[in-house]
Amino acid sequence: MDVNDFSQVFFAEAGELLIDMEQHLLNLDVAAPDPEQLNAIFRAAHSLKGGAGTFGFSALQETTHLLENLLDKARCGELALSRSMINLFLEGKDILQAQLEAYEASQEPDEASFRYICEALQQIDAAPGEAEKLDPVEQLTVAISTPAAQPDPADTAPRLNITLRDLEQAEQLRMLDELANLGEVISHECCADEISVVLETPASADDITAVLCFVLDEKQIVIRPAGGATLPEVVKQPPVAEASAAVVPVAAAVPAVAASVPKATAPVPAPAKRAPASEAGNIRVAVEKVDQIINQVGELIITQAMLSQLAKQLDSAQHGMLLSSVAQLERNARELQEAVMSIRMMPMDYVFSRFPRLVHDLGSRLNKDVELTLKGGSAELDKSLIERIIDPLTHLVRNSLDHGIESREERLAKGKPEVGNLILSAEHHGGNIVIEVIDDGAGLNREKLLAKARARGSNISDTASDEEVWMLIFAAGFSTAENVTDVSGRGVGMDVVRRNILAMGGHVDVLSAKDRGTTIRISLPLTLAILDGMSVKVGDEIYVLPLNVVMESLKPTDELLHRFVGESQLLQVRGEYLPLTMLREVFAVPEEVGVDEGIIVIVQSAGCRYALCVDQLIGQHQVVVKNLEQNYRKVPGISAATIMGDGSVALILDVVELANLSNQRRESAAQLGYAEGNMS
């Protein structure tokens, strides 16, 4: 292990500290700041400064040093906070993030932004009242023309006596090597469970403690001046209000994926006690390794399904033990699959944590007061999906703020509270997760949507249901905004939102009421690697329907079938007429069988509901999803493929695209019939 091993841990933990700092800044009440929140922000800056100094990240160290000084004055009552100060601190957080990313990429941070933020923070420190009068552009001009202040030389300690306790012999030698990277080891002494080192180093005691706390508990570290008494706090005892911690430990990592993100409203956790190596609760593993394990487990599931298929052909009286073993293998394979899949699951907090800042900044630009509520952040979703849902959710939130929630004046005129409400929630429903974006704004205007649709050439009836009208907002190029702004109004985005959600195997619904608000509901499968499916047979071919789109199945009768416009047929189900799609015709499967001899499956996805005619229902089971486009090519009406227990390949149907294919086929047939009629 060398200092680079520590630096990688520092980058991960520093990112979490910055996220935590931002959340506390957003939640801080300027008029009556909560001491605990101020202490938490101060501790984050303090820990960042210590780590940055140890690794020689001078720009990061200087910026956090200035920020730390201001926060220390604020928590001691020497500095009165203002909204402009909080905005500057948030801007400083963004610059710290950029500096951190630059150092992680082995590059130097942007000099102009570094000098700008240092000058702005120094002006607040020198004259708090004058800082608010400066325009940001003026601050930047002054900052660029003024050299940045150098780090305080008083932060260094030439020689320190460092004692590390409760360490095994191998850990003692490893810590000795690491301390040698931080300075010159003058002498050292190893005992049964501790090591004492005299270290000559330019790093301060605080800086050394901050780095060592990434792998040790603070109680294991004692640092004194080489001449005698314990330092005031190297462990210095913080003020009573902040006695919980000086650094955040490494312990909070999401198994097998990136580090977990703290909840938007959660307080900063106190340092966890360091467990012995054998009891360590979390490890960081590259996502590629997890994906490789998942792929291998998928192959194992396929092999197990093949064995189960073969076992069904055996006589239970003669091969009872073998059949019992195969059944046990099936149970174990299912448990292994569930355990491995859970490794890729991440909490929705990873997504939700970025929206308080977005709502704060966008609300300020739009001159709207909005209160954001986050619910269900602990609900988990597959990492591949959680990364892809960020952009659609961001667009929906921006749309709610711009179009949904009214201005202060409009809300007051309607008798509403001046502050608007925006809710982001996530909840598990069976094998799906339901994510909702809810606002208490003006709601959708049915007449305005219909008028806009007709102006664009859409032939939509006045009797169309509200659900059909609301879905118009997802049409490409559709926008009811009167003015185009830098936030929205160009009619792009909502169609991309729906397209991306459909590509993830989900669907989106809209609920709205005038002057009461709008709810946009997204339903997604928890993972795309495994799905519960229903196998159906058409001729000699096996197809798989995702189980979450199957509503019911029934045996058709002549009374339920109605012919409509040429060859098209409708199925009447409890007073509702559904278009009937013959799966045999869509995929040109030979050996045609009549509708009355088949089975009807009612399917629904993304507001699309229709009847699908198949020859036979095979059964329900889990299937391992294989990407067809990467391994073969894109096939219309097919989303993926899987391998069945007998080794054959079954195609997984795309319900929405299948309906479009069927509609296109009907339209082509109708046009052909019309043309032939004219010719005759």
C-alpha positions, 0 to 999 in steps of 0.5 A: 500500500502507498499514498495513492491507495489513501488518495483514492479513498480520499477522493471517494470520501471527499465527494460524499463530504461535498454532497453532504455539505451542499444538502446542509447548506440548502436546508440551512435557515439563514434567519435562525441557523441550526448549530448542528447543521453549521457544525456539520458543514464546518466538519466537512470543510475541516476534513477536506482541508486536512486531507487536501493538505496531506496529499499536497492539493494546494488549491483545494486546501486553500479554498477549504481553509478560507471556507472553514474560517468563515463557517467557524465564525458563523457557528461562533456567532461572529458572522451573520449569515445571509442568503447571498453568503449561502449562494456563494458557499454553494458556488464554492462547493461547485468549485471545490467539486471541480478542483477535486475532479481535476486532482483525481484526473492528475490535472491542475484545477482552473486558476481563474475560478480558484482565485475568484472564490478565494477573493470572494471568501476573503472579502466576506471575512474582511468586511461581511457587509460589503461582500453582498454589494459586489456583483459576481462579475466584479468579484471575478475581475478583482480575483483574477487581478489579485494573487491568491493568499498562501496557506498559513504556515502556522498549520505545519508542525516540524516534529510530532510523536505519533502513537497508533493503538490496537494494531496487529503487527502487520498493520503496524508495519504498514502504518509505519510505511505510510507515515514515512510517505508523510515525512521523515521517520526519526525513530519508531518503537513497536510494542505488542499492539501499538507503534510509536513514531517520531515524525518530522513532517510539514503536515499538521497534526490535524492533517495527519489525523484526517488521513489516518482516520480513513483507515483507523478509528480516531480513538486509535490515534494519539499525536503529541509534540515531540517534546511533551504534552498532548496537542489541544486536539488532534484529536482536539476536543471540538466544541460541545455542539460538534463533539460527534466527529472531525471526519466521516469514516470510510464505512458507508459504501454501497456493496459492489457499486459506487459509494452510497449517497447520504439522504437529503435530510439525513444528519452527518453520521458520527465516525463508526468504530473501526472493526477488526479486519475480519469484521469489516462490513463493506468493500469497494468492488469495480462494477465490471466485476459485479457484471461479470458475476451476474453474467455467470450466474445467468449462465448458471440459471440457464444450465439449471433450467436445462437440468430441470427440463431433462429431470422431468423425463425421469421416473420419480420411483427410480431416480428420486434422489436425483430429482430431489437434488435437482430441485435443491439445485433449483432453490439454491440457484434462485437464492444465489441469483437474488443475492447477486442481483441485490449487489447491483441495487442502489438506493434512490437517494443516489438520484434524489440527492441532486434535486434539492440543489436543482430546485433551489437554483431553478426556483431562484431563477424563476422567482418561485418559492418551492418546497421539495419533499423526498420520499422513499429514498431507500427504495432500491433500483438496479444501478444500470437503470438508476443512472438512466433515470436521472435525465428523465427525472431532471427534465420532469422536475424542471418542467414542473417548476417552469410550467406546473407551479405558478408564480407567487402572485398567481398562487396568492390570487388563487388562494394557495400558499405562496410556497409551492410543493414538489414531491419526489417519491419512490416505492416498490410495487411487486417486481417494479418500482414506481417513481412519482413527480407531484406538484400542486401547481395549475395542472394541465389545461385540457382545452389548450392541449386539444387546441395545440394538438389540432393546430399541429394537424392531430385529429383528436376527438373532443370525447377523448379521455383525460388520460389520452389528452394528457399523453399529448405532452409526450408528442415530439415537438409539442409545447404549450409554452407561450415563450421559449426560455432557457429552461423549456418551451421548445417542445423537446424533452418530454418525448425523449423522456417517454422514449427513454422510459420505454427503452428501460422496459417501463411506462409513464402515466399522467394524472392532473386536475385543474389548479390542484396539480399534476402527477407524473408516474413512472413504473420501471422493472427493478432490473433488466437482467432477469424478468418474470415472464409468461411463455406463449406458443404460436405454431412451433415458436415460443415467445415470452411476454413480460409478466408485468404487462399481462392483465388477464387471459381468456378463451374467446367466443363468437359473442366477444369478437366483432369485425371492424373496418375490413379484416380488423377485429375487436374484442369486447371485454366487460363493455370495453372494445380492444383491438385484437392482434394476431401474433401469428400474422405479425411474425408470419408464422405458418399453419394458421389457426382460427381465433376461436381455437387460440387463447387471448392475452390482454396486455397493457403498457405505456397507456397501450392496451390491446388483446393478443391472440396466441395458440397456447399458454406455456407457463410463468417463470423467470428468464435471463435477458440476453441483448438481441441487438448486440448479439444479432440485430434489431428485430421489430416487435422484439426487445430481447431474447432468452434461452429456455430449459431445452436450450432453444432461444425464445424471443421476448416481446416488446408490447408497445412496438408490437401494437405499432406493427399491428396498426401499421399492418392494418393501415397498409391492408386498408390502403391496399383494399381502398386502392383495389376498390378504386381500380375496379 
